[in-house]
């Protein structure tokens, strides 16, 4: 059998900052699996708003088997290795002291004063958990409507009943001060994707200033029947929007980074926003109901008065790309876009089953700030 070489999985991160609404359904503890009653789990479904019409639902769930327990895989300090920890040992300090900070879900509700380099500074007072299950239990009695949160972690995607689901792996939750500015609130992502020659659909860009991208995500998993490792891809729909004043720059971005030559698979990391909520559009006379038009014709209202009464609001739920991610390599003179056309080949997206499970390459995903600025002027500075 031909040996299959597995590539690095595409990876993504998310950040979410906003005001929360807590209801009786926001935290549900110790539920039982419908198909597996021995599976005990908790989940969070928390509404966050940015104050500008944007909405984000922080969804996550986690649990364990009451019969078989669970094994937790956690990164060891100063090592690329992982430790296998039994669920019952997840609070064992003798075990936890060997783990890297990134092995934990870190929750901070306030800051404390510590001494650093001879000075007293304020730092987040973290509570650390090995599982989201325990973090959910900790948060339930402590969060209230109107509080402001910053949440970050890894973003994965999966298919369920032929639909694409976000799998948010929460790594950090911060309770922000009451007077925290919400000017930079929002729900953002960085995502590595794969682009092929068929990915970009810009057929309506000129008239609608919108392009659609069907990117691919590359993951690996263990086949439930064969128990062997296999690679697979998911289609990730992305949207790119322009305004009239940025039309030319966005067109340039589409041509340079999203247009891929034949027999090429491009890996590129993208900045974007989870664009969920309602957007307002222009209401015209054709949008008005007949009764409103009749009152205008009979002279009871003017057209202008009636148009002001109606708001055309369309619901959106999309992954909105703002720009490619720039990075500056060591010893490089200028930053470059984080992409390459060499790592993945078309044949890498044609999957075969291997007889033995090979070692998988892993990649560290560092925590980082996601810029608010969606300025595209950097395109003018890059070499053609």
Secondary structure, 3 states (H helix, E strand, C coil): CCCCCCCCCCCEEEEEEEEEECCCCCEEEEEECCCCCCEEEEEEEEEEECCCCEEEEEEEEEEEECCCECEEEEEECCCCCEEEEEHHHCCCHHHHCCECHHHCEEEEEEEEEEEECCEEEEEEEEEEECCHHHHHHHHHCCCCCCCEEEEEEEEEEEEECCEEEEEEEEEEEEEECCCCCCCCCEEEEEEEEEECCCCEECCCHHHHCEEEEEEEEEEEEECCCCCCEEEEEEEEEEEEECCHHHHHHHHHHHHHHHCCCCCCCEEEEEEEEEEEEEEEECCCHHHCCHHHHHHHHCCCCCHHHHHHHCCEEEEEEEEEEEEECEECCCCCCCCEECEECCCCCHHHHCCCCCCCCCCCCCCCCCCCCCCCCCCCHHHHHCCC
